[in-house]
Amino acid sequence: MTTTLGLTGWFFSFRRPVSDKGLKLTEAIATADLENDNDQAWKKIAAISTRINNDNPDLGDARFYLETVLEIIQTVAEHYHPEQKEAILEIRIPYLLAIIELVARDLRIGFAENVPASHIITLKDIIRGRRLAPRGVEFIVCCV
């Protein structure tokens, strides 16, 4: 009996015309506000980018990348959650994972396109190269 009443109610509510004019207007206003808010966040990120480009950072230093990513995430978090003391903790996990995926994809593409024989390089090769790099610099300085 309950199932029959539920299905009957669903059938009639499904066939009933629904006015969504107010909903569309609200969505349009919310979309415009969100786009303006997003533009302001992008302006803050562009300012960070300009400042970093003018600082001429050491691109070989891994700390530079970590600090830059944290600064950008902190800036965006503070933009969207200004009332929070630790706004970075308000970032939702799916968004954080999406950022990680995009960065990893860009790194993979950049590595594959710019490093010769990248398809055969292992982590062991990178560690060995970091140990041998100072010796190569000493050799070059000695011979010049």
C-alpha positions as CSV (number, residue, x, y, z in Angstrom):
1,M,0.0,0.0,0.0
2,T,2.8,2.5,0.9
3,T,4.7,1.6,-2.2
4,T,1.6,2.2,-4.3
5,L,1.0,5.6,-2.7
6,G,4.6,6.6,-3.1
7,L,4.7,5.7,-6.8
8,T,1.4,7.5,-7.4
9,G,2.7,10.6,-5.7
10,W,6.0,10.4,-7.7
11,F,4.0,10.0,-10.9
12,F,1.8,13.0,-10.4
13,S,4.7,15.2,-9.1
14,F,6.7,14.2,-12.1
15,R,4.0,15.2,-14.5
16,R,3.1,18.5,-12.7
17,P,4.7,21.6,-14.4
18,V,7.2,23.3,-12.2
19,S,8.1,26.9,-12.4
20,D,11.8,27.4,-12.3
21,K,12.1,31.0,-13.3
22,G,13.1,32.1,-9.8
23,L,15.6,29.3,-9.6
24,K,17.3,30.3,-12.9
25,L,17.5,34.0,-11.8
26,T,19.1,33.0,-8.5
27,E,21.5,30.7,-10.3
28,A,22.5,33.5,-12.7
29,I,23.2,35.9,-9.8
30,A,25.2,33.3,-7.9
31,T,27.2,32.4,-11.0
32,A,28.0,36.1,-11.6
33,D,29.1,36.5,-8.0
34,L,31.2,33.3,-8.1
35,E,32.9,34.4,-11.3
36,N,33.8,37.8,-9.8
37,D,35.1,36.1,-6.7
38,N,37.1,33.7,-8.8
39,D,38.6,36.6,-10.8
40,Q,39.7,38.2,-7.6
41,A,41.4,35.0,-6.5
42,W,43.2,34.7,-9.9
43,K,44.4,38.3,-9.5
44,K,46.0,37.4,-6.2
45,I,47.7,34.3,-7.8
46,A,48.9,36.5,-10.7
47,A,50.4,38.9,-8.2
48,I,52.3,36.1,-6.6
49,S,53.5,34.9,-10.0
50,T,54.7,38.3,-10.9
51,R,56.6,38.7,-7.6
52,I,58.2,35.3,-8.0
53,N,59.3,36.0,-11.6
54,N,60.8,39.3,-10.5
55,D,62.7,37.6,-7.6
56,N,64.6,35.3,-10.0
57,P,64.3,32.2,-7.8
58,D,66.6,29.2,-7.8
59,L,64.6,26.7,-9.9
60,G,66.9,23.9,-8.8
61,D,65.8,24.2,-5.2
62,A,62.9,21.9,-4.3
63,R,62.0,24.1,-1.3
64,F,61.2,26.9,-3.7
65,Y,58.4,24.8,-5.4
66,L,57.0,23.6,-2.0
67,E,56.9,27.1,-0.6
68,T,55.3,28.6,-3.7
69,V,52.6,25.9,-3.8
70,L,51.9,26.4,-0.1
71,E,51.8,30.2,-0.5
72,I,49.3,29.9,-3.4
73,I,47.1,27.4,-1.6
74,Q,47.2,29.6,1.6
75,T,46.3,32.7,-0.4
76,V,43.3,31.0,-2.2
77,A,42.1,29.4,1.1
78,E,42.2,32.8,2.8
79,H,40.3,34.4,-0.1
80,Y,37.5,31.9,0.1
81,H,37.5,31.4,3.9
82,P,38.5,34.8,5.3
83,E,36.7,34.2,8.6
84,Q,38.8,31.1,9.5
85,K,42.0,31.4,11.5
86,E,43.6,28.5,9.6
87,A,41.9,28.8,6.3
88,I,44.1,26.2,4.6
89,L,42.5,23.5,6.7
90,E,39.1,24.4,5.1
91,I,40.2,23.1,1.7
92,R,38.1,20.1,0.7
93,I,40.0,16.9,0.0
94,P,38.7,16.4,-3.6
95,Y,40.0,19.9,-4.6
96,L,43.4,19.2,-3.0
97,L,43.6,15.9,-4.8
98,A,42.6,17.6,-8.1
99,I,45.5,20.1,-7.6
100,I,47.9,17.1,-7.0
101,E,46.7,15.4,-10.1
102,L,47.2,18.5,-12.3
103,V,50.6,19.2,-10.9
104,A,51.7,15.5,-11.3
105,R,50.3,15.5,-14.9
106,D,52.3,18.7,-15.8
107,L,55.4,17.3,-14.2
108,R,55.1,14.0,-16.2
109,I,54.5,15.9,-19.5
110,G,57.4,18.3,-18.8
111,F,59.7,15.5,-17.8
112,A,58.9,13.4,-20.8
113,E,59.2,16.3,-23.3
114,N,62.4,17.9,-21.9
115,V,64.5,15.1,-20.5
116,P,66.3,12.9,-23.1
117,A,65.8,9.2,-22.4
118,S,63.3,10.1,-19.6
119,H,61.5,6.8,-20.3
120,I,64.5,4.8,-18.9
121,I,65.5,7.1,-16.0
122,T,65.0,5.6,-12.5
123,L,64.9,7.2,-9.0
124,K,68.3,5.5,-8.4
125,D,69.7,7.4,-11.4
126,I,68.5,10.7,-10.0
127,I,70.0,10.0,-6.6
128,R,73.3,9.0,-8.2
129,G,73.2,12.1,-10.3
130,R,72.8,14.3,-7.3
131,R,75.8,12.7,-5.6
132,L,77.9,13.1,-8.8
133,A,77.0,16.7,-9.6
134,P,79.3,18.3,-7.1
135,R,82.2,16.2,-8.4
136,G,81.4,17.3,-12.0
137,V,81.4,21.0,-10.9
138,E,84.8,20.5,-9.2
139,F,86.2,18.9,-12.3
140,I,85.0,21.8,-14.5
141,V,86.4,24.4,-12.1
142,C,89.7,22.6,-11.8
143,C,90.2,22.3,-15.6
144,V,89.2,25.8,-16.5
